Amino acid sequence: MVETNLILLGPPGAGKGTQAERLQADFALAHISTGDMLRAQVARGTALGQEAQKYMNAGELVPDEVIVGMIAERIDQQDAREGFLLDGFPRNTSQADALAATLANSGRRITAALLIDVPDDEVVRRLTGRRVCLKSGHVYHVELDPPKREDVCDQDGSRLIQRDDDKEQTIRRRLEVYAHQTAPLIDYYENAGLLRRFDGRRDPNEVHDHIRATVATLRMEEEL
Ligand SMILES: [Zn+2]
């Protein structure tokens, strides 16, 4: 059985969550999101979870070795033995090195790093257009999915607001952090011959078709 071990890269607003869900279903991959995993380990009170909790309680970033330890344990679990999709990890090239070393120890490796590319202005357009209803959190988009009446929820008539997270200044700051963290990773996987780029400006269905075809081809090549 061929393993398919994928890394998902892309800016906020690129639709990584949607693509991850679909790829997980297409190829029966374990979808491993660092954020979800941290919360789960803390909730279960594992040794790693307790370690992570100490840093979070102190308002500090959880150090690389703790995150890497969690990932190493997670990708060794049964449901990830035939393939996984990493979302939110690695965040830097030293984490990428640690991941490669961990995999190599058990004769495994990364199949590809998938980059969903979206220009900054498009990310800003997508995210600043979001409006959320105050009462129930129904989500709209001023251009892509507008309510029938401006700033009023179709479903419950409550007022629509723009969350602070969706304001342009916040988004530009997140994009700067993303560029700073991810640019070296893109080079890293490019140099390793593992990077595959996808045009995230396209319709999510098209992006999905393109990624699925690429991954299917990689799997066939591995089987030869
Ligand atoms: Zn509503």
Boltz pocket constraint, residues with backbone or C-beta under 6 A from the ligand:
constraints:
  - pocket:
      binder: B
      contacts: [[A, 133], [A, 134], [A, 135], [A, 136], [A, 137], [A, 138], [A, 153], [A, 154], [A, 155], [A, 156], [A, 157], [A, 158]]
      max_distance: 6.0
